[in-house]
Amino acid sequence: MKPLDRRLLRYARTTRTYLADCVALGLAVAGLLIAQATLLADMITGAFLDGRSLSDLRTPMILLGAVVIGRALVAWMQEVAAFRSSAAVKAQLRSRLLEHTVRLGPGWLSEERSGELATLAIQGAEALDGYFSRYLPQLVLGCLVPTAVLSWVLRADLVAGVTIALTLPLIPIFMVLVGRAAQRKMDRQWGTLSLLAEHFLDVVAGLPTLKIFGRAAAQTQTITTITGDYARTTMSTLRVSFLSALVLELLSALAVALVAVAVGLRLLAGELGLSTALLVLMLTPEAYWPLRQLGIHYHASVEGVAAAQRIFAVLETPVPPVGTRVDLPDLASSAVRVEDVTVKYPGRAEPALQGASLDLLPGEVVALVGPSGCGKSTLAALLVGFVRPDRGRVLIGERVLAELDLDTWRRQVAYLPQHPRLFAGTIADNVRLGAHLASDDEVRRALHTAGAGFVERLPTGIDTPLGERGSGLSAGQRQRIALARTFLRDTPLVILDEPTSGLDVESEATVLDAMRQLVAGRTALLVTHRPALLTIADRVVRLDRVAVAA
């Protein structure tokens, strides 16, 4: 990543205001710094050479006090602006990352590592604190203060100014050389952290299965190994940081000593006045100090820089083209057609769906059956708009689905995926996921219709909190709560992918009675392996590897 990546200005507009504030405050710092050195040099010369008394120096001392207070105030303003801007930028980047991920859709997400994305959105964005609160302000100071100091020193003493001008570029040159090595190590560190987060999330999610098959101890060893790699990479990065700080400090010290020796010799020879010598000696370290600090803060921000590169990579992933038409056909009188559709997922040799065709007539309930892996769930996702066909098309009436606004289309569809997801929150929150304005009574009716009468027997009813993925409930109970969402949607098209999976025979019979009410008068597609569901279908369609046959 460059010292200031233009993508930050594009994706986090707060950065522009912050940079303007940094420039203004940097100019103030440079001006106050020069004023302080000039006042001190004049006061010391006046007191020791001109014999001026304390009362004679009252005005310069008051001005010096004002300058010191001004520098403290500017430093405080820099801190406030930095942390406020950092918080705003992190919020904007997280918001954009979430919005763009949603726009990329489930098809893209299925190919990504969820643990890495979670780490990116949380810790990755948080790591930008060091970049915004320390590195960027210091970058501005590193440009403005040395330039201002060098200009002032050149006016006062040409020889000292030329010496500073020749030695000053050595610091950024060495900083770039060392920074590249640190960046490579930090990229590796961030990759290890992402891998650790992904693996840990997978292990926690699959812990019951691992315990059953006696593989939990082996995974513990794997996590220990990855953690050790991460710790070693972190220490290696810190070593580079400390050694680079030593190099920069050594260069600065040698450059300042070179100027100081030359000034001292010329002062003894009478070629330079005391006031000028003091001014040059006080300003010379200040020319190198911002660049030294810049190198230190760069190493403190490299984790944020590495995370930002990954965030930008996600944000720059092209979103599949979407339609804009909102004039949807009336599904009560319009058929839904799949015409010779082929779908191939990235990285897979065989298409998930090949040459498939299907007609859903208005008000018709169609059961879709076929062997596992033949593409039944892909076809259901295709109708919702989560998957785009590589060949063929989906028609809603006479309109192509690819031309329709997907948000408008999905308001007409109730979709129950094969593995529905429950989130941390109350039961009511999970049922309202597709109809957030529904009342408590409507939620209770949907649960009752879905055969989830167990909810009313809970002490807190629909306000019972659930853990992530619905922890605290059995698989069948989670399925019925997810099914209640579908009942609450009240849409003309219903797509159910294995809606009775995880249910026993008695629960399945209860849900079947509810589903007869759900699909009555609606167009419905039931993806199923269960024979019981075929009893409520008007037509059974078999999906094979090549095409759909009625």
N, C-alpha and C positions, 0 to 999 in steps of 0.2 A: 504494500500500500504506500502511496506517495505521502509526503509530509502532510499535505492537505488534499484528500481525495475529493474531486468535484462531485462524486456521487453523494457525498454527505450533504452538499448544498441542494441536491435534487430530491433526496429522500427525506431529509430533515431540515425543513426551511428555517427552523430556529437557529441553525448554524450561521446563517447569513447575518442576522442581528447580532449574534454573539461575536462574530469576527469583527463587525464594525465597532462594537464596544471594546474589544481587545485592542484594536488599533488606536482608538481614542485614549484608552487608559495607558497603553504603551508609550504613546507620545508624551502623556503627562509624566510617566515615570522617567523618561529620558530627560525631559526638561527640568524636573525637580532634582534629578541626580546631578546634572551640570550646575544648576543653581547652588546646590549644597556644597559641591567641591569648590566653586568659585568663591562663595562666601567664606568658607573655612580658610582658603588660601589667603584671601585678603585680610581676614582677621588675624591670622598668625603672623603674617608679614607686618601688619600695622602694629601689633603688640611688641614684637621682638626687634624690628628694625626702626620703626618710626616712633616708638615710645608712646603709643596711644593708650590712654587710661581706659578703665572699665566703663566709665560714663561715655567716653567717646565711641566705644564699641557697642553701646546699647542698641542702636538701630540695627546694625548687622546681626546682633544676637537675637533680636526679636524676629527679624526676617528668617534667620536660620531655624529658630523654633517653629515658625510657620511652615517652613519647607519640610521639616521633620514630621510635623503633624500631617502635612499634605501627603507625604509618602506613605504614612501609616493608613490614612484614609483611602488612598488609591489602592493599596494592597488589600484592604478590607473589601473595597468595591470589586476588585478582581476575583476574590474568593466567592463573594455572593453571586456575581454574574456567572462564574464558572459552574458552581454547583446547581444553580437554577437552570442554566442552559443544558447542563448534563442531564438533569432529570427530564427536561422537556424533550431532548433529543432521544433519550432512551424510550420514552413513552411513544414518540412518533415512530421510531424504528420498529418497536414491538407491534404497534397498531398496523403499520404497513406490512410487516412480516405475516401477521395473522390474516389480514385481508387478502394478501396475495396468495397465501397458502390455500385459503378457502376458494379463491378464484381458480387456482390450478386444479382443484378437485380431488376426489378420492383416488382416481386413477394414478395421478402423480404421487400422492401420499403413500400409496401401496408399494411404490418402488423406493421410498425413502426410509431411513432409520428414525423411528419416532423418538428414541432416546436422544439422538443427536439434535433433532429439531427442538426438543424441549430444553436441552442444555443451551442451545443457541438463543432461544427466546428469553431465557431467564439469566443464566450466568454469562452468556456471551454478550448480551446487551449491557448487563451490569458492569462488565469489564471495561466498558467505554468510559467509566468514571475517570480513570487515570488519564485517558487520552484527552478528554474535554476539560477536566478541572486542573490538570497540570501541564500536559504536553502542548496543547494549542496556545494557551496564554504565553508559555515560555517560547514557543516558536515565533510569536509576534514580537516578544521582547528581544529574542535573538536576532531579529532582522532590524528592529528600530534602534535599540540602545547602542549596539556597536557602531552603527552608521552615524548616529548623533554624536557619540563620544569621539569617534575618529574625526569627524568634521571639526569639532571644537578643538581637539588637540592639534590638528593641522594648522589651525589659525594661531594657536599659541606657540607651537614649536614644530617646525617642518620635519626635523630629523626624527623626533619621537613619533610623529604621525606616520612617517614612511615606515619606520620599524614596525609599528603596530599593523599597518596595512599589509606588510609582507608576511608577518607571522600569524595574523588572525585567520587566514584561510586554512592553516594546518589543522585547526580543531575540527571544522566540519568535514574535511577530507578523511581524517582518521575516524570520525564519528560515523561516516557512511560505511567505511570498510568494516568496522566492528559491528555496526548495526545490521549489516547483511547476515553476518554469522548468527547474531542473536535472533534475527527474524526466522532463519531456517530452523533453529532450535525451537522457537516458540510455535511455529507451524506444526512441528512434530509433536510438541506438548499438547497443543489444542486437538490434534488428531487422536492422540492417546486418550485425552479426557473424553472426547466424544464417543470413542469406542468403549471406554469404561462405563459411561452413562448408559449407552445402548445395551451393553451386555448385562449390566446390573438390573435395568428395567425388565429385560426379558427373563432374567432369573427369578425376579420377584413375582412376575406375572405367572410363570410356570412352576413356582415352588411346590404346589401340591403334587403335580405330575413327577417332578424330580424326586420328591420324598418317596412316592410310591415305588419308583423304580430304583431307588437307592443311589441316585446320581447327585444329590445335593452337595456331598463332600467334595466331589470332583469339581463342581462349579465354584465352590468356595476357593479351591486352589487356583482356578483360572482367574478369578477376581483378584486374588492376592498377587498373582504374577503381573497382571495388568497394572495394579496399583503400584507395585514396585517399579515397573517401567516408567510410570508417570512421575513417581518421586525422583527417580534418577534423572529423568529429562528436566524436571524442574530445577534440581540442584545444578545441573550442567548449564542451564540458562542463567541461573544466578551467578555462577562463576564467571561467565562471559560478561555479565553486567558489572560485577565488581572490578574485574580486570580492565574493562573499558573505561570505567570511572577513574582508575589509577592512571591510565594512559593520558586521558584528557587533563587531569590535574597536573601531571608532570609537564605536559606541553605548555599549559597555562603558566605554571610557575617559572619555567625557563624563559618564556616570552616576556613575562613581567620583569624577571631579573635582568634580562638583556636591556630593556628600556631603562630600568632603574640605575644600572651601572653606567650607562651612557649619560644619563641626566646628572648623576652624581659627579662624574668626571668633568663634565662641562660646567657644572655649578662651581666646582673648586677652581676651574680655570677662569672663572669670571665671564664665561660666554653666555651664561643664562642667569636670569634673575631668580630670587628665592620664591617669589609669588608664582612665577611661571613653572618653576621646578615642582613646587608643592601641588599645583593644579594638575600637572602631567602625572605625577606619582599617584595622586588620588584617583584620577580618572582611568589610568591604564588598567588596573585590575577589573574595573567595572566594564571595560570593553570585552573582556574574556569571560566574565562571570556568567552572563546569560547563555553563552554557548556551552559552557561546562554544565550548567543546570539543564540545558536542553538535552544533552546526551544522557544525563541521569534520568530525566523524566521520560525520555523515549523508551528506555528499558522498562520503566514502570508501566508503560502503556502498550507494550507489544502484544500482550494477550488480547487487549481490546482491539488492536489493529488486526490480528489474525481472525478474531471473531467477526469483525466488520466485513472482512473480505468474504467470508462464508455467507453472511447476511445479504451482502450485495449480490452474491452468486444466485441466491434463492430469489431475490427481488427481480433479477434480470432474466430469470427463466421465463421464456415466452408463454403467455396464456393462450390456450387453444381458442381459435376464433369462435365467437358466440353470436347468436342471432339477436335481432332487435325488435322483431315484430311482436306486438302484444295483442293483436286481434285474433284470439284463439277461436277455433271452431267450437261449436256446441257439442260436447262429448255425448249428450243424450241422443244425438242423431248422427254422429260422425264416427266412423270406424278408425281404429288404430292399426296401421299396417307396417310390418317389417318386410322389406323387399330385398332378397338376395344379399344379406348383410354378412360381412366378414370383419372380425375384430382380432387384432394381433397385439399382444402386450409387448412392450420393449424388453429385450433380453431373453425372449422365449422363441424357440425354434418353430413350434407349431402354433397355429392360430387358436385362440380360445373358442372362437365361433367362426364357422365357415359356411358360406352359402345358405344362411338361414332365412326362412320366410315364415311369416305368421300373420294371421288376421284376427283382430279382436273386434267383433261386431258390437254395436251399441247395446248395452244391457246384458251382454253375454258373459258367462263365467266360464273361463277356459282353464283347465288343469294342464300344466306342462310337466311331462315326465321324461325320464331318460336316465342313462347310466351316469354315475358320478364322473365329473370332469368333462362332460359333453358341452358345457357352456350355458346351462340353464340360468345360473346366477348372473352371468355376463349379459344374457339377453334381458333379464329384469333390470339390471343397472343401465342397460342401453336405453330402455324406455323412460327411465327417470332422467337421463341426460348425464349420468356420471361417466359414461363411456361413449366415445365417438367412433363410428364405424370407419374402418379403413376402405371399405367398399360397400356399395349398396346405400340404402337410405331408410329412414323411418318417417312415415307419413301420419299426420294427425288430420283426418279428413283429406283435404286436397293440399295441405300445407306441409312442407318438409320441416321436421323437428329442428334441424340445424339452423333454420332461419328464424325460429321462435326465441323470444326472450325466456331463458331457462327459469328465472325466478318466477315469472308469470305462469309458466307451464307447470312448475312444481307445486304451485298453489292448488292445482287441479288434481294432484296425485297424492294418495296415501301409500307410503312404501314401508314395508317391514322387511329389513334385510335378514339374511340367514343367521347372522350373529349380531343381534341388536345390542346397542351399547347403552348402559345406564351410567349416570354420572353422579358424583358426590352431590348430595342435596336431598330434599324430601321426596317422598313418593309422588306428591302432587307436582313438584317441579319437573320430575321426569315425565309424567304423563302430559303435562302442558307444553312439552318441548315443541310440538308442532302447532299449538293453539294457545299462545301465552295469555290470551284474554279470557280463557274459559273460567267459569265460576267453580267454586268447590263442589256444588251440587252436580254440575256437568262432569267433573272429574270422577266423582263417586259413581255416577251412572255408567261412565265409560269403563271403570274398573269392574263394576258389577256385571256389565254385559260381556266383558272379556273373561269372566269366570275367576276374577281376582277377589273373591269375597273374603279371603283371609285378611285383607287390609283392614276391614272394619273391625276385625277381632283384635287388632293390635292396640296397645294402650293409647297411642297418640294418633291412630288412624292414618289418614293421608298425609299428616304432618310428620310421620316417622322418618327420621334421617337415614339415608343410605350411604354406604362407603363407595369409593371408586369402583366402577364396574358392577355396582349393585351388591357389594359384599354384605353379607348378613341375610341374603335370600338364597333359596335353592334355585337351580337352573330353571325349573318349571315356573316358579314364582316370578323370576326375572322375565321369562318369556311372556307371561300373562300381562305384566305391567307394560312391556313394550307393545303388546297387542292392543292394550287400552289406548295407547297413543293413536293408533290407527283408527279406532272407533271414534275418538274425539275429533279427528281431522274432518270428517264428513265431506268427502270429495267424490266427484263422479267417476274417478278411475282408482281402483285399488290393486296394488301389486304386493303379494305376500310370498316371501321366499322361505319355505319350510316353516310355516307359522306354528305348527304343533310339535316341533322338535323339542325334546327335553320334557315332554308331558307324558304322564302315564295314561292308561286306557280310560280311566274314569275322568281325568282332567281333560283329555282330548275330546271326549263326548260332550262335556260341558262347553268347551270352546267351539266345537262344531256347531252346536245350536246357536251360539252367539254369532258365528261367522255367516250362518244363513241369513241372519238379520242384516249383517254388515253388507253383504254383496247383493241383497235384494234391490233390484232396480238400478244397479250400478254395473259398469263394465269392470271385470275383475280378471286378473291373471294369478293363478295359484301354482307356484313351483313346489313340487312335493315328491317325496318318496313313499308317503303313507297312503295306503289304499283307502282309508276312511275319508280322506279329503275328496276323493273322486266322486263320492256320493252327492256332493253339492255342486258339481260342475255340470254345465250344459254340454260341454265337449271336452274330450281328452286329446291332447296333441303330444306326440312323442318327438323328442329332439335327439337326433343322431349326430354323429361326428360331422357329417357333410351337410345335411339339410334337415328341415322340419317336415315331418310327414303327419298328416291328420289320421 
